[in-house]
């Protein structure tokens, strides 16, 4: 799930800016993407402790899920995170398609 989220942010940044930083840090990638498209913020709400905890679990999963015996996540948290990744995926797809259409119309004009 961490890698899927990371790939979505990299895809978004590449399509919109032709650059994506060499980073696995979701906080950094998210901030870069949301700066360009604030509508991406709704993919990962920050208005509840549960939402903030889920983001933190996803962020830490890249290393801790494999190497830390203290990393714990519930089925409910996994489901919520999965739903949010789907929302992010749809938003990234829409934004990328819109940008590619803009570029296509610029080159055909």
PLY file of the C-alpha trace (Angstrom):
ply
format ascii 1.0
element vertex 109
property float x
property float y
property float z
element edge 108
property int vertex1
property int vertex2
end_header
0.00 0.00 0.00
2.89 2.33 0.75
4.40 1.60 -2.64
1.08 2.05 -4.45
0.63 5.46 -2.82
4.22 6.39 -3.60
3.78 5.40 -7.26
0.59 7.44 -7.57
2.32 10.55 -6.28
5.34 9.96 -8.55
3.03 9.51 -11.55
1.16 12.71 -10.74
4.36 14.72 -10.33
5.91 13.35 -13.52
2.87 14.09 -15.66
2.30 17.56 -14.28
5.90 18.74 -13.92
8.04 16.26 -15.89
9.98 15.74 -12.65
9.58 13.49 -9.65
12.04 13.58 -6.75
13.95 10.44 -5.89
12.18 9.91 -2.59
10.20 7.22 -0.82
8.99 9.68 1.81
5.23 9.91 1.51
4.97 13.13 3.52
7.31 14.87 1.09
5.65 13.44 -2.04
2.18 14.28 -0.71
3.15 17.87 0.06
4.68 18.34 -3.40
1.58 16.94 -5.12
-0.93 18.81 -2.95
0.91 22.07 -3.60
0.18 21.59 -7.31
-3.36 20.25 -6.86
-4.98 21.07 -3.51
-7.93 18.83 -4.43
-5.67 15.85 -3.66
-5.93 16.77 0.03
-9.34 15.14 0.22
-7.76 11.75 -0.54
-6.09 11.83 2.88
-8.25 13.80 5.32
-6.53 15.16 8.38
-9.63 16.10 10.36
-9.77 13.08 12.69
-7.31 11.21 14.86
-8.28 8.00 13.06
-7.38 9.52 9.67
-4.09 10.88 10.99
-3.25 7.52 12.58
-4.02 5.66 9.35
-1.74 7.98 7.35
1.01 7.50 9.92
0.61 3.71 9.74
0.86 3.84 5.96
3.88 6.15 6.11
5.69 3.88 8.57
4.75 0.67 6.77
7.59 0.86 4.23
10.12 -0.16 6.90
8.29 -0.93 10.12
5.82 -3.46 8.74
8.75 -5.61 7.68
11.26 -5.06 10.46
9.48 -3.92 13.61
7.66 -6.44 15.80
5.80 -3.47 17.32
4.08 -2.44 14.08
0.36 -3.22 14.42
-2.51 -2.44 12.06
-6.11 -3.62 12.19
-8.22 -4.97 9.37
-10.43 -1.89 9.68
-7.41 0.40 9.29
-6.21 -1.55 6.27
-9.63 -1.25 4.66
-9.78 2.50 5.29
-6.29 2.99 3.87
-7.19 0.89 0.83
-10.28 3.04 0.23
-8.20 6.22 0.46
-5.64 4.85 -2.02
-8.49 4.19 -4.44
-9.69 7.79 -4.02
-6.16 9.06 -4.61
-5.86 6.82 -7.68
-9.02 8.24 -9.22
-7.92 11.81 -8.51
-4.46 11.21 -9.97
-5.97 9.57 -13.05
-8.33 12.51 -13.63
-5.59 15.10 -13.13
-3.15 13.27 -15.40
-5.73 12.75 -18.15
-6.65 16.43 -18.03
-2.99 17.46 -18.26
-2.30 15.07 -21.14
-5.34 16.41 -23.01
-4.04 19.97 -22.50
-0.67 18.95 -23.92
-2.29 17.17 -26.86
-4.40 20.18 -27.74
-1.35 22.49 -27.48
0.64 20.34 -29.91
-2.23 19.98 -32.39
-2.90 23.72 -32.48
0 1
1 2
2 3
3 4
4 5
5 6
6 7
7 8
8 9
9 10
10 11
11 12
12 13
13 14
14 15
15 16
16 17
17 18
18 19
19 20
20 21
21 22
22 23
23 24
24 25
25 26
26 27
27 28
28 29
29 30
30 31
31 32
32 33
33 34
34 35
35 36
36 37
37 38
38 39
39 40
40 41
41 42
42 43
43 44
44 45
45 46
46 47
47 48
48 49
49 50
50 51
51 52
52 53
53 54
54 55
55 56
56 57
57 58
58 59
59 60
60 61
61 62
62 63
63 64
64 65
65 66
66 67
67 68
68 69
69 70
70 71
71 72
72 73
73 74
74 75
75 76
76 77
77 78
78 79
79 80
80 81
81 82
82 83
83 84
84 85
85 86
86 87
87 88
88 89
89 90
90 91
91 92
92 93
93 94
94 95
95 96
96 97
97 98
98 99
99 100
100 101
101 102
102 103
103 104
104 105
105 106
106 107
107 108
